Amino acid sequence: MRILIRTSKWAIWSRRFGSFALPLLVIPIWMHRNQMLPSETFHTILAVAVGIALLAVFLGLGAYVRLWQTGDRGWGRATLGLFLGLLCLSPFAYGISLAMRYPAISDISTKASPPLRLMVKPQEVPPVPAPSPEEILGAFPNAVSRTYKLNSNQVFKLVEELVGARGWEIRARSAPASIRSDGQINAMATTFFGWRDEVVVRIGQIGTGTRVDMRSTSLIGAHDLGRNGTRIESFLLELDELVSEKNREEVVLDDPHEEPTGQ
């Protein structure tokens, strides 16, 4: 007598939903990054993808219970569906952890007043309680203005080199007319999901040195998940290293074989 072992429908549908959720997430991200998909449509597709991924995880877990109780086939299908669902949900789980870690803000600047001028107006969002300057500084301790012992032309070249190395799209460029004048760069940075943030770097002469201020603003959303603050921190820390290298290059060492004079 032949015993018929069925394949769990829970496992079948878990794999189907997981296999559908993955391209539903990846393809719109690629399209949004390449400006082939409006942000409003992208957000809707993301919500649908999250719902389908959650359903794949739910069905996969349910399939495990059913398979244990009935002895049906489908462990591989259930595992694959559960894996794909969790894979699709992992970026959103990471985003939730960032939202809990960083203050709810979408505009960070090292210069409070007057604010550095943007080229694109950010989308209006519902008002939320703004974090205090102390909270912002506590979350991003390195997002502060810098003063370097180089002239503004030298610092501007280093800033422009660093902006290009990061792949930001320069929208406006105003180089210093002289070593004692100011300069500014407005650039657009693209996030992993394709959202765009405007970055402003201003270089100004102060005393015998050069001051660098920076602003990073999300054009969409009320919470940037900390990316603007961390962007400013990483940029300025890297600029610190470039300036240090520049200073070392300009140090003139005495020739140890040269005879001292004036004796």
Sequence and secondary structure as in RCSB ss.txt:
>XXXX:A:sequence
MRILIRTSKWAIWSRRFGSFALPLLVIPIWMHRNQMLPSETFHTILAVAVGIALLAVFLGLGAYVRLWQTGDRGW
GRATLGLFLGLLCLSPFAYGISLAMRYPAISDISTKASPPLRLMVKPQEVPPVPAPSPEEILGAFPNAVSRTYKL
NSNQVFKLVEELVGARGWEIRARSAPASIRSDGQINAMATTFFGWRDEVVVRIGQIGTGTRVDMRSTSLIGAHDL
GRNGTRIESFLLELDELVSEKNREEVVLDDPHEEPTGQ
>XXXX:A:secstr
      B HHHHHHHHHHHHHHHHHHHHHHHHHTT S HHHHHHHHHHHHHHHHHHHHHHHHHHHHHHHH  B H
HHHHHHHHHHHHHHHHHHHHHHHHHHS S SEEES  SS    SS            HHHHHHH TT S EEESS
 HHHHHHHHHHHHHHTT EEEEEE  SSTTS EEEEEEEE TTS EEEEEEEEEEETTEEEEEEEEEESS S  T
THHHHHHHHHHHHHHHHHHHHHHHT     TTS     
